[in-house]
Amino acid sequence: MKTPLTREQKIEILGKMGEKYVGNYLAETRKVIHSLNNFDSEKDMTADGKTVEVKVGTPFITEGSIAFKRSQLQKCREVDEFYYVTIPAPKYKYRWSGWLFRIENTFKYRIRKVKRSNGWVDEMALVQIEQEAVIPIHKVEDSVITEMMKYTTSNY
């Protein structure tokens, strides 16, 4: 019998899937080199020599935002290119679920404390989707979203 994946393992797998997806997208027209360091503090990959960071997550629907940990804010601001793949919330439909976005480093954000089910509190950077710096690239294929949804940790 298989041991169920932990929340942390699901997050790690989902992040790697997002990196592969964006890497494949960029590799259609550019030379992509993935970082071999799982904990690279500067980038996930390079595309034609430009540093690239990728995040994956369920949109913060009530805020009209994407979200990531505050500790990642500087990295997301300093790379040459920042991409975000939104995956749907299991129980809600949202216009921007299942999209690939490129986010310019001029993005506006706010910090919000989010209490987790285990009682921990995370400081999250919330980036409003409806701003000039957040550019929708394309809707992600249903087959990719279906695969990513297997690893969601969202309870919404």
Summary of the structure (lengths in Angstrom):
residues: 156
radius of gyration: 15.1
end to end distance: 28.1
largest distance: 48.7
contacts: 428
relative contact order: 0.19
helix: 26%
strand: 33%
